[in-house]
Amino acid sequence: MAATNVPKVMRAWQYSSIATTIENAIKLKELPLPLPPSGLGGDSILVKVYAASLNPADYKFPELPGFIARRIIPVPATPLLDFSGTVAAVGAQVSNFRVGQRVFGRMAPTSWGALGEYMAVTSKDAIVAELPESVSFEAGSGLGVAAQTSYQCIVPYVQAGDKVFVNGGSGGTGVFGIQIAKALGCHVTTSCSGRNADFCRSLGADEVIDYTTDDVSTVLRSKGQVFSLVFDTIGSSPADLYTAADAYLKPTGRFMQIGAAMSLAGTRSVMGRLLVPSILGGGKRKIKLATTKNTPGELDLLVRWVAEGKVKVPLDEVFPFDRAPDAFAKLRTGRARGKIVVKIVD
């Protein structure tokens, strides 16, 4: 195992059970480095984590009813999927990364652990890419789940000149949806509150619908069947966004949904969109409840776009490591403009 001088212990936020919210459950602990007694495995990388960013899944999954959450995430667990840092050690079979190299990445949806000073990853539970010197650790940590979800929901389904609607353009995923669609040469309409309208325009949005003053579905209907893709990052608001799509989405268009709340209301919204036939008031357009895959190569392209200035990583707020619970509380409000990041190394 090639390695720098690494300590035997580290600090990490961890929880064993969640009675109310994850921010009330996580505790900052001193723990052994995440290495087996025999040392780092052949295809493993030990990352010294400099920054980690939050996504709604980081609290929604752990806060599921106990027996469901435990099947997804064994406890005790360290939360967060997205990270950036430097390579502290590599296994004998690792040839594409070197000790000291700047990296970023994301864990697989069933793996966690970025909210600590070190994390060990393999090709089975994470994708890792080189982080250029021109991209900060904070920005790099924000390029995982949200950016890759946007990429996979947009890139396969559009071409230059298409019209795309992004529902919720100022959030952690919507900010990438706007920019990726623009990078592909699309015309982008998005929804947000009036206070975030200029922010979304600064990301490239051609048209902004203020949901606090206008009925989003009504505005879209008035445009006719002109959109090739809807990227719904909200999932439940407006409630008629999908059924109204027959009027504004091309017959060949797609409705890509993420983000519905893991609640009874959110479940009803998703099931209604997926299962209610058009004869009973459901929508006619193709709809897909998107799940993100850890696809190698996509992070390399996304970070190149950032380095070239084609895509920005808007940071709503960067919290110090000892204020990680406050970062979760901020995320839960749903009012963040861009990504929320925890800085682990000053």
N, C-alpha and C positions, 0 to 999 in steps of 0.2 A: 504494500500500500504506500503510494507516494503521498506525502502530507507536509503541511506546514506545522509549526508548533501549535497544537490545539489543546485546550484545557480538558480536564476530566469531567468538569461539571459545567452547566450552563443555566441560564434563566429562561423560563418559558411560561406562558399563560396556559392554564390547564383547568378542566372541569371534570368532575366525576358524575354529577347529576345536575339536572336543571329543574328547579321547582317553579320558577317564574320566567326570567329572561336570562340569556347567556351573559349579559353584562353584570348581572348579579351573581352569576355562578362561577365565572372564571377567577382563578387565584394565581398570582405570580409566585412561582415556585423555583427552587434550585433543584435541578435534576441532572442525572448522568447524561452525557452526550448520547444521542440516539444511535449507538453502535452495538452490534452483537459482541459477546465476549471474544469471539474469534477475530474481530476487527471488521473493517469495511469489506463488503462483498465484492466479487470480481467486477460486476458491472455497476457498482454504486458510486455516487458522488456525495461527498459531505460538503454542504454549502454553509458558509457563514452568512447569515441573513442580515442584510442592511435595511431592508424595508419590506413591508407586506401590505397589500391592499385588501379592502373588504368588498364583498359582494353579498346581496341579500341571501343567497344560499348559505352563507356562513353562519347565519342565525336561524334561518327557516328550518333547515334539516336537523340541527341539534335540538330545536325546540319542538319537534314532532313528538307525539305521545311516546312514552318511554320505550315500549317494546319495539316500536317501529324505528325510532332513532338508533337504538342499540344495534339493530341489525345492519344499519348503514354505517354507523360510527362506533366502534368499540371504545369503551371508556377504561381508564382516564384518557382524555383526548385533548390535544392542542389544536385550536381552530385555525382557519384560514387556508386558502388554496393558492393564492398568488404571491410571488416572492421575487426578490432580487438580492444579489449579494456577490460574493466571490467564492471560488472553489477553494476549499480548505484541504481536501484530500480526495484522491481518486482510487478506485479499485484497479487491480492488475489488468483487467480487460478493457478499461476505458482508454481510448486513444484520441477521441475528438475533443477532450477538455483537459486543461492543465491546471495545476495548482496556481492560485493567484488570479486566474482569469475572471473577468466580470461576466456575470450571467444573470438571467432572469428566467422565469418559467411559471408553470402552474401544475398543481397536483391533479391527479385524476379525480373525477367527481366522487369516488368512494374513498379517497385518501385525503388526509388533512395534515396540518402540522407546521404551517409557516409562521405562526406567532411565537417564535422562540429564537434564541440566538444562533442555533445551528439546526440543520435538518439534513437527514440522509435520504437520498432519492435514487430510484432506479428507473430504467426505461419502461418498466411495467407500471409504475405508479405516478410518473410525472413526465412532462416534456420540458427540456431545458435548452436555451439558446444563448448565444453570445450577446452581451449587452455592449454596444459601442461606447467609447469614451464620451461621445457627444450627447448621450442620453443619460439623464440622471437616474440614480437608483430609485428615487421616488416614482419617476415616470415609468421606469421599467417594470416596477412592481404592479403598475396599473394596467399592463398590457396582456393580462392573462384571460380570465374567464370572460369579461365584458367585451373586450376587443375580438376575441376569437369567436364568441357567440355571434356578434354582429357580422363578422366575416362570413361565417358559415350560413347565416340566414340571408345574406344579400348576394354575395359574389356568384353563386351558381345560377341565380335566377334573373339577372339583369344584364343589359348591355348599354353601351353609351347611347344617350338620348332618351332612355326610359324615364318614366316618372315614378318616384318612390315616395310613400308616405311613412314617416317614422312617428309612431305614437309615443310621446314622452321623450322629447329630444334633449332635455337638459339633464337627464339622469345618467348614472354611471355607464349604462349600456347605450342609451340613445345618443350620447355624444359621439360614440364611435360609429353608430349607424349612419348618422348624418355625414360624417367625414369619409367613410368608406364608400358610400354611394356616390359622393361627389368625386372621389378619386377615380371612380369608374366612369365618370362622365354623365351621371344621372342628374335629373332635375329633382330636387328634394323639397317636399313640404313636410313640416313637422308641427306638433302640438306642444304647448308649454304654457305656463302662466305668463302674464304680461311682463312681470319683472325679469323673466328670463328670455324675452324675445330677442333682445340685442345680443345676448350671449349665444343663442342658437344661430343667429345670423352670422356671428363672427366665426362660427365653425363651418359655415358654407351654406346653411339653409337658404333656399330661394324664396320660400314663403312660410310664414309662421301663423298658426291659428291659436289664438288666446282662448284656452278652454274656460277661463273665468268670465269671459264676456260673450263668447260665441258657442253655439252648439256644434261641436266638432263634426258629428255625423251629418248634420244639415249642410254645413259648408262643403264637405266632401261630396255629398250628393249633387250639389249644385254644379259641380265641375263635369259631371258625366263620367262615362267609363274610360278614364284616361290613365289610370295608374296600373303599372305592371306588377307592383309589389307593395304589400303593406307589412311593415315590421312593427309589431305591437309589443312594446317593452313594458306595458302596464298590465294587460291581461284582463282587466275587469271594468275599465272605465275609458270611454263611455260604454254603457252596457250593450248598446245596439251597434257597436262599431262593426262587428262581423256581419250581422244580418243586413246592415245598410250597405255592405260592400258590393252587393249585387248592382248597386246604382253607380258606384265610382271605381270599381276594380274591373279591369278588362276580363272578358270571359276566360282568357287564358292566364290571367294573373294568379298570384299566390298570396295567401294570408299567412304570415309566419308569426306565431305567438310565443312569447316567453313571459315570465314574470307574474302570473296570477298568484294571489295570496294563498298560502297554505292554510285555508280556513274553509268553513262550510260554504260561505258565500263565494269564495274563490273557486272551490270545487264545482259548485253549481254552474258558475259561469263557464268554466272549461268544458264540463260535460254537455252543457247546453249547446255550445258552439260545435263540439265534435259529434254529438249524437242526434240532435234534433233534425229530422229531415226537413227539406225546404217546404214540403206540402203542409207541414205543421208550423211553419213560421221560421224555420231555420235558414241558414244561408246556403247559397248554391256554389260559392267559389271554393277552390281548393284551400284547405286549411291544414296547417301542420303545427303541432305543439313541439317546439324545437328543443332538442337536447344537444349539448355541445360535446364533441369528440376531441380527444387529445390527438390532433393530427400533426405529425412532424412537418416542418417546413413553413407552416402558417405564421408562427411567431417570428421566424427570420424575415418574412416579407413584411409583417406589420412593423417590426422595429426598424426596418430599412425605410419604410414610409415615414416613420417618426424622424429618423435621422435626416431624411431629405426634406422635411418640412411639409409633407403632404398630409400628415395626420398629427394632431396634437393630443397630449394626454392631459386634459384639464384636471387640476387638483383642487377639489373643494376645500380640504383641510388636511394638514399633516399633523398627527398627534404624536407626542413622545411615547416611548415604550411603556412607561408607567401609567399612562392614561388610556390604555387600550379599551377599558370598559366605556369610556366616554366616546370613543370612536364608534362602538356598536350602537350606543344611544343616539348618536347623530345619524347614523345610517338608517335607523329604524324610523326616523321622522319622515323619510321619503322626500326631503327637501334639499338634498345635496345637489350642487351643480358640478357634476363630474365625479371624480374618484375621491374616496376617503382612504388615507394611507396612515399606517403606523410606522414611524421611523425607529428602527431598532439600534442602529449604530449612528452616532452623531458625526 
